[in-house]
Amino acid sequence: MKTYGECIKEANEKGIAIGHFNISNLETLHAIYNAAKKLQVPIIIGLTENESEFFGRTEAVAVIRALRSRDNYPIFLNGDHHYSLEAAKTSIDAGYDSVVIDLVKLPFEENIRITKECVDYARQVAKKEKREILVEAELGFIGTGSKILDKLPDGVSEATMTTPEDAKRFVAATGVDLLAPSIGNVHGMVKSGNPRLHPERVKAIRAATGIPLVLHGGSGSMSEDFIACIKEGIDIVHINTEIRVAFTEALKKSLTNLPEEITPYKYLPPTVEAVQTVVEARLKLFSGMK
């Protein structure tokens, strides 16, 4: 079985991307994993700080490792959006395969300093425990939270997109394995439509940094924008809001159709089916499948 890093390298060589989907419960995990196995593609499961608190960090690690071992399948666990070094360390110590340290609200130099501390810590743990741990950082503000938005968050605009110069300096100073830049993307889904992505900025940042790039806030973006950005250097795409919407709408419908039902395993299957449908479609797109 290929390692996390090897899967990313292979995706880059093939000009495709790996799907990253967040979970809060086992039903969503089953849906995502079912879709990945059906299409036979690597998959990344993400949990933010709050999602980790709800699901349980050690529980998440145990479940992902069990699936990977049982099926000999490339499924990996990412600690998505950690807003402090302490939080990132907690997920690293718990056994996550990667972490995202998101310090974009801090001054640039402070962001560099703390991110480098996170990278150094991950390297120490990886060496001690003889396992791969990747560190990703976000650079450039794209909003927060996976939800339906009335408008673009304040501070998100073309003028605030990540520059190749800043990206190059940041990567060189921190040694991160992956970088999530701002290239027109936004967390959540804007009711009037998400802004267009900028593949030319992806190309420039990839050339400047030389490391794999990650597209956060993928929900609601146009398919042609995904394809263009993957072609220019995006190796991982994050989707969360789309599957939250699919889960919630399916659950509402299921409870309406079964008003007297109180057994979760009888009214939850439609949520798994709904999420799996969304995930399959996105994985096909990211993998260049018809």
N, C-alpha and C positions, 0 to 999 in steps of 0.2 A: 504494500500500500504506500502511495506517495505521501510525503509529509505536507504540512500546510504550505511551507515555502516552495516546495516543488510543484504543488498544484498552482500556485500563483505564477510561477515561472512558466509553466506549461500553458496557462491561459494567455499570458502575454505573447508567447511564441506563436500561438494559434490565432491571435487577434480576437479573442473572446474574453468574457468576464465571468467571475464566480459570483453567484447570488448570495447575499447576506440578508437574513430575515430575522427579525426580533420575535421573542416569545415572552409570554407571561404565564403560560400554563402548558400542560402536557398535550392538550388537544391541538394547540397551534404547532407544537413540536412535531406531533405525529403527521399533521398535514404537510408540513415543510419537508420532513424526511421522506414521506411517501412520494412526494413529487420528485425529489432528487433521485431516489432509487429508481423510480419509473423511467426517468430520462438518463440515468447512469452518469450523473455529473456530481462533482464535489459540492459540498454545501457548508455554509458558515451560519451558525446559530448565534444570535446576539442577545445580550441582556444588558440594559443600562443599569445604573446604580439602583434606581427604584425597582426595576424589573427583577434585579438580582435579590433585592431585599424581600420581594414578594415570593419569588420562586424558591429562593435559597441558593446560596453560592455553592456550598458543598454538594447539595442535591443536584444542581445543574451539572457540575463536573462529573459526578457519579453516573448520571444518566447518559451524557454524551460519550464518556469513556466506555460505558457498557455497550452502547450501540456500535461504536467504532470497533471494539474488540469482538463482539458477537458476529458482526457482519463483515469485518475487515473492510470497512467503508470509510472513505475520506470525509468525515463530518467533524467540524471543528467548532470550538466555543470561544467567542469573543466577548470581552468585557467592554461594551459600547459606552461611549461618553462618560468618562470619569472626570470629575471636575476638581480633583485634588490628587496630590501624590499619595496621600494616605489611602484614599479609595482605590487607586490603581494598585497599590501594594497589596491591599486586601484580596483583590481578585487574582493577582499573580500568585500569592501565597495559597489561595484556595485551589489552584490548579488550572486556571483558564489558559487556553492556548495563545491568546493574544489580548491586549488591552488597548483601548483608545484613551489617551489623555488629552482632554479638551480644555485648554487654558487660553482660549482666544480673547477672553475678556481682560486678561492681564496685559501689562505693557510688554512689548515684543521681547526685550532683553530678559525679563523675568520669566516669560513663557519659555524661552530657550533654556534658561538655567534649570528650572524645575523639570522640564521635559527630559533634559539630559540626565538628571538624577534618576528619573523613572527608567530610562534606557539602561543606565549603569546597574540599577537594582535588578532589572529583568535579566540582564546578562549574568549577574552573580548567581541568581536563583537557577537559571537555565544550566549553568555549568555545574552547580552543586547537585541538582536533581537529574541532570543528564536528559533534559528534554528541551524541545524548541519552544521559545516564547517570543512572539513578535510584538513590537510596540508601534502603534500608529498615533499620529498627532493630527489635529485639525488646525488649519491655518486659514484665517479669513472667516468672517461671521456669516452664517447662513440661517440664523434663528435657532430656536430650541423647541423641543417637543414635537411629537408625532400626532397632529390633530388637524381638524378642519379649520382653516383660517379665513377670516373675512377679508383680509388684505395682507400684503407683504409685511413682514415684521420691520419695524424701524431699524435702519442700519444695513438693510440688505439691498444692494443695488450694484449695477455694473461698476460704479466708481469704487466700490469696496471689495471687488474681487481680488483674489490672491495674485500677486505679481510674480513673475519668474525669478526676479532678483531676490525678493524676500524668501521665496521658497528655497532657492539655492543656498542662501545664507543659513536659513533655519535647519535644513537637512544636514549641511556640513557641520554645523555647531552641535547638533543634538545626536546624530547618528541613528535617527528613527528608521525603522524598516519600511514603513508605509506612510504616505501623506494624503490627507483628505483636504483638498483645496476648495476654495469658493470659486465656482466657475459659472455662476448663474443659477445654481441650485438653491433650494430652500427646504428646511425641515417642515413637514406637514404638507397639506394640500390646500391651495388657495382656491376659494369658491369660483372666482372669475377665470381661473386657469393659472398654472404655474408659469414662471418666466422661462424663456428659451435658454438652453444651455449653450456654452461657448467652447466647441471642440478645438478651436484654434488656440485658446488659452490652455487647454489640456496639453496640447502638443508642445507649446512653449515651456510649460512647467515640467513636463516629462523630460524634455531635452536638457533643461537647466539642472534638474535634480538627479536624474538617472535611476530613480527608484520607482516601484509600483505606486500607482495612484488609486485612491478610493473615492467613489462618488457617494456622498451622503445625501439624504433627502431626495431619493429617487422617485418616491411616490408622486404620481401625477404628471411626470415628465413625458414628453412625446417620444414615441418609439424611434423615430428617425434621429432624435437628439442622442438617445442612448447609443444607437449604432455608431454614430459619428464620433462620440466621445470614447467609446471602447476602441475604436480604430486608432485613435490618437494617443492612447496610453492609459485608459481606465481599466484596471484589472479586477476590481471588486465593486459591486453596486449594492447599496443598502436600500431595502424596502421595509417599511414598517406601517405607515398610515394606511396603505391600501389593504393590508391584511387585517388590520384592526377594524376597518370599515366592513370588510367582508364577514368577519367573525360576528360582529355586533348585529349586523342586519340579518344574518342567518339565524342568530339566536333569538332575536325578536320575533321573526317569522315562525320559528319552531315553537316557541312558547305560546304564540297566538293560536297555532294550529293544534296544540296539545295543552289546552288550558287546565286540565285536571292532572296532568302528568307531574310527578315530583321526583322521578328517577333520572338523575343526570345522564347516565349512559344511554337513555332512550331519547332525550331531547337535544343532546350535544352532537351526535353524528353529522347533522347538517352543517354545523360550524366547521367541522373538519373538512367536509367536502367543499365548502365554499372557499376556505383558505387554500386548499390544495389546488383548486382551479386557478386562482390568481397566481400562485407560486409557479405552477407549471407553465403558464403563459409567459411569465417574466423569465424563467430559466431558459425556455426555448429561444426567446429573443436574445438574451445575453450570450447564449451558446451558439447562435447562428443557425438554429434548427428551423425547419419549415413546419 
